[in-house]
Amino acid sequence: MNEEKIKKYHKLASIISYAVMAIIIIYALTIEIFKNAASGFKPLLEPQTAMTVKYASFLIVALVFIAIKQVSKAKLKSEKNKTAEEFLKNIFAVSVLRAAIFEVPSFIGFILFFLAGAYVEFYILSFFSFIMVILYFPNRDEWDKELKNKFVNSINSQAAEIQCGRKTILR
């Protein structure tokens, strides 16, 4: 596995994460335009229904984050990760999946604003999305460490087994 390939995947994952951050900002700008320019703006739902939708939205967001944690672990522990290149592709896929999933709360808040007029809830969900994208931003040092741990350690242990096997043969 060459350095250029790792650099290429990491750069692409970083660009995607930056794009998700930009989308969250675009949602906020759009909502501010509607809130300030459209004085006749009224939510589509009645207040009672809107409250139910708000609670359901927060529940969906919680479930999404539980699911992403499980998917990430499963993808990185997959049996398909037999080569360093396959493992790198899976690290990239997990980074992109996380960025996309972390945008979901902001998108739900965006929709919630138009359905229920939930201005404050939009900003809470968007702040949460933005923070999660930053916390899980693709980190090149972590990628290198995961690749090294997965493949250098396994190569060293295989070499140790071979050496042990040779010793027993020699005895």
C-alpha positions in Angstrom: 0.0 0.0 0.0 1.6 3.2 -1.0 1.4 6.6 0.7 -0.4 8.3 -2.3 -3.3 5.9 -2.1 -3.9 6.6 1.6 -3.5 10.3 1.0 -6.0 10.2 -1.9 -8.7 8.4 0.2 -8.1 10.6 3.2 -8.3 13.8 1.1 -11.6 12.7 -0.4 -13.1 11.7 3.0 -12.1 15.2 4.3 -13.7 17.0 1.4 -16.9 15.1 1.9 -16.9 16.0 5.6 -16.3 19.7 4.7 -19.2 19.5 2.3 -21.5 18.2 5.0 -20.5 21.1 7.2 -21.2 23.5 4.3 -24.6 21.9 3.8 -25.5 22.4 7.5 -24.5 26.1 7.1 -26.7 26.4 4.0 -29.6 24.9 5.9 -29.2 27.6 8.6 -29.0 30.4 6.0 -32.1 29.1 4.2 -34.0 29.0 7.5 -32.9 32.5 8.4 -34.0 33.8 5.0 -37.4 32.2 5.5 -37.8 33.3 9.1 -36.8 37.0 8.4 -38.0 37.6 4.8 -41.2 35.7 4.8 -43.2 37.4 7.6 -46.3 35.4 6.5 -44.5 32.1 7.0 -46.7 29.6 8.9 -45.8 26.0 9.7 -47.6 23.3 7.9 -48.7 21.3 11.1 -51.0 22.2 13.9 -49.2 22.8 17.3 -50.3 19.5 18.9 -49.2 17.5 15.9 -46.0 19.5 15.7 -45.0 18.6 19.2 -45.5 14.9 18.4 -43.3 15.3 15.3 -40.6 17.0 17.3 -40.4 14.2 19.8 -40.4 11.6 17.1 -37.6 13.5 15.3 -35.4 13.4 18.4 -36.1 9.7 18.8 -35.1 9.1 15.2 -31.8 11.0 15.7 -31.0 9.0 18.8 -31.6 5.7 16.9 -29.5 6.9 13.9 -26.5 7.4 16.2 -26.8 4.1 17.8 -27.0 2.4 14.4 -24.0 4.2 13.1 -21.8 3.1 15.9 -22.8 -0.6 15.2 -22.3 -0.3 11.5 -18.9 1.3 11.9 -17.7 -1.4 14.2 -19.0 -4.2 11.9 -17.5 -2.6 8.8 -14.1 -2.3 10.3 -14.1 -5.8 11.8 -15.4 -7.3 8.6 -13.8 -10.5 7.3 -13.4 -8.8 3.9 -10.5 -6.8 5.4 -7.9 -9.3 4.4 -5.6 -6.8 2.6 -4.5 -3.3 3.6 -6.2 -1.8 0.6 -9.5 -3.4 1.4 -9.2 -2.2 5.0 -8.3 1.4 3.7 -11.4 1.3 1.5 -13.5 0.3 4.6 -12.0 3.1 6.7 -12.9 5.5 3.9 -16.4 4.1 3.6 -17.0 4.4 7.4 -15.8 8.0 7.3 -18.1 8.9 4.5 -21.0 7.0 6.1 -20.4 8.9 9.4 -20.4 12.3 7.7 -23.6 11.5 5.8 -25.3 10.1 8.9 -24.2 13.1 11.0 -26.0 15.4 8.6 -29.3 13.6 9.3 -30.1 15.5 12.5 -29.6 18.9 10.8 -31.8 17.7 7.9 -34.5 16.6 10.2 -34.3 20.0 12.0 -34.6 21.7 8.6 -37.7 19.7 7.7 -39.0 20.2 11.2 -38.7 24.0 10.8 -41.0 23.9 7.7 -43.5 21.4 9.3 -43.7 22.8 12.8 -41.8 26.1 12.9 -39.2 24.5 15.1 -36.6 27.2 14.9 -34.8 26.4 18.1 -34.9 22.7 17.6 -33.3 23.2 14.2 -30.3 24.9 15.7 -30.0 22.3 18.5 -30.0 19.5 16.0 -27.7 21.4 13.6 -25.2 22.2 16.4 -25.2 18.5 17.3 -24.6 17.5 13.7 -21.8 20.0 13.3 -20.1 18.9 16.5 -20.3 15.2 15.5 -18.8 16.0 12.1 -15.9 17.8 13.8 -15.4 15.1 16.4 -15.4 12.3 13.8 -13.6 14.2 11.1 -11.3 11.9 9.1 -8.0 11.9 11.0 -5.0 10.8 9.0 -3.0 9.8 12.1 -5.8 7.5 13.2 -6.0 5.9 9.8 -2.3 5.2 9.8 -2.5 3.8 13.3 -5.4 1.5 12.4 -3.7 0.3 9.3 -0.5 -0.3 11.2 -2.2 -2.1 14.1 -4.2 -4.3 11.8 -1.5 -5.3 9.3 1.9 -4.8 10.9 0.9 -6.6 14.1 -0.7 -9.5 12.2 2.5 -9.8 10.0 4.7 -9.8 13.1 2.5 -12.4 14.8 2.6 -14.6 11.6 6.4 -14.2 11.5 6.6 -15.2 15.2 4.5 -18.3 14.5 6.7 -19.2 11.6 9.8 -18.8 13.8 8.2 -20.9 16.5 7.3 -23.5 14.0 10.9 -23.6 12.7 12.2 -24.0 16.3 10.0 -26.9 16.9 11.0 -28.5 13.6 14.7 -28.0 14.5 14.3 -29.7 17.9 
